Amino acid sequence: MTDVHTPSPVQAPTSTTLVNWTTAIYALHAFSLVVGIVTTATIIGSFLLGLPSLLAVVLNYVKRGDVRGTWLDSHFRWQIRTFWYGLLWVSLCLLFVVFTLGIGILIVWLPAAIVALWFVYRIVRGWLRLAAGRPMYA
């Protein structure tokens, strides 16, 4: 049985252009996070609804075929899953507020803060692994 954390030994070569695309996508997500931190926007709102982050997800889907079979494919999965799972967690927080008839607004800040920290963690960790030339475990 093979270890799921090691890349396949038979992978297509990776071009510098694709690494640059992946870096640009992380940069767009990071820019959205910074906007959420330094402005009146929230980290969550900026990440899920900010134009840079939305553009990053679109680029993930557009360039996904180009990275298939390379170690960058794991980064694209990581980035896409970060966005969609984040949207899921935020939606669950909002449903909690709705179903508790507004009482949940008093405690929803805790799970929302955890989701915001999770966004930061996922982008920083992914970008560091990309810079090291290592695949993500998605």
C-alpha positions in Angstrom: 0.0 0.0 0.0 1.4 3.4 -0.9 1.6 6.4 1.4 -1.0 9.0 0.5 1.4 11.8 1.4 3.9 11.1 -1.3 3.4 12.2 -4.8 3.1 9.7 -7.6 6.5 8.8 -9.0 5.1 9.2 -12.5 4.1 12.8 -12.8 4.1 15.2 -15.7 6.8 17.8 -15.5 5.7 21.1 -14.0 6.4 24.3 -15.8 7.4 27.5 -14.1 4.3 29.2 -15.7 2.0 26.8 -13.8 3.9 27.4 -10.5 3.5 31.2 -11.2 -0.3 30.7 -11.8 -0.6 28.8 -8.5 1.4 31.5 -6.7 -0.9 34.2 -8.2 -4.0 32.3 -7.0 -2.6 32.1 -3.5 -1.7 35.8 -3.7 -5.3 36.6 -4.7 -6.7 34.7 -1.8 -4.2 36.2 0.6 -5.1 39.7 -0.7 -8.7 39.0 0.2 -7.7 37.9 3.7 -5.6 41.1 4.2 -8.5 43.3 3.0 -10.7 41.5 5.6 -8.1 42.1 8.3 -7.2 45.8 7.7 -10.6 47.2 6.6 -14.1 47.2 8.0 -14.8 44.0 5.9 -14.6 40.7 7.7 -12.1 38.0 6.9 -14.9 35.6 6.0 -16.8 38.1 3.9 -13.7 39.3 2.1 -12.6 35.7 1.4 -15.9 34.4 0.2 -17.3 37.5 -1.5 -14.3 39.6 -2.4 -13.4 39.9 -6.0 -9.8 38.7 -5.7 -10.9 35.5 -4.0 -13.7 34.9 -6.4 -11.3 35.5 -9.3 -8.9 33.0 -7.7 -11.5 30.3 -7.6 -12.5 30.9 -11.2 -8.8 30.7 -12.2 -8.5 27.4 -10.2 -11.2 25.9 -12.4 -9.9 27.4 -15.6 -6.3 26.2 -15.1 -7.1 22.9 -13.4 -6.8 20.9 -16.5 -3.3 22.3 -17.1 -2.0 21.1 -13.7 -3.6 17.7 -13.7 -1.0 15.0 -13.2 1.5 17.3 -11.6 2.2 18.0 -7.9 0.4 21.4 -8.4 -2.9 19.5 -8.8 -2.9 19.0 -5.0 -2.5 22.7 -4.5 -5.5 23.4 -6.8 -7.6 20.9 -4.9 -6.5 22.5 -1.6 -7.4 26.0 -2.8 -10.8 25.0 -4.2 -11.7 23.0 -1.1 -10.7 25.9 1.1 -13.2 28.1 -0.7 -16.1 25.6 -0.8 -15.7 24.2 2.7 -15.4 27.7 4.0 -18.6 28.6 2.3 -20.2 25.5 3.8 -19.0 26.3 7.4 -20.2 29.9 7.1 -23.6 28.8 5.8 -23.9 26.5 8.8 -23.1 29.3 11.1 -25.8 31.5 9.4 -28.3 28.6 9.6 -27.6 28.3 13.3 -28.4 32.0 13.8 -31.7 31.7 11.8 -32.8 28.5 13.6 -32.1 29.9 17.0 -34.3 32.9 16.2 -31.4 35.3 16.5 -30.1 34.1 19.9 -27.3 32.4 18.0 -25.9 35.8 17.0 -24.6 36.1 20.5 -22.3 33.0 20.2 -21.9 32.7 16.4 -18.8 34.9 16.6 -16.8 32.0 18.0 -17.3 29.5 15.1 -17.0 32.4 12.7 -13.6 33.4 14.2 -12.5 29.8 13.9 -13.5 29.7 10.3 -11.6 33.0 9.7 -8.5 31.5 11.3 -8.9 28.4 9.3 -8.9 30.4 6.1 -5.7 32.1 7.1 -4.1 28.8 8.1 -5.1 27.1 4.8 -3.7 29.9 2.6 -0.5 30.3 4.6 0.2 26.6 4.8 -0.5 26.0 1.1 1.6 28.9 0.0 4.5 27.8 2.2 4.4 24.3 0.8 4.2 25.7 -2.8 7.3 27.8 -2.1 9.1 24.7 -0.9 8.1 22.8 -4.0 6.0 20.3 -2.1 2.5 19.0 -2.9 -0.4 19.5 -0.5 -2.3 16.7 1.2 -5.8 17.4 0.1 
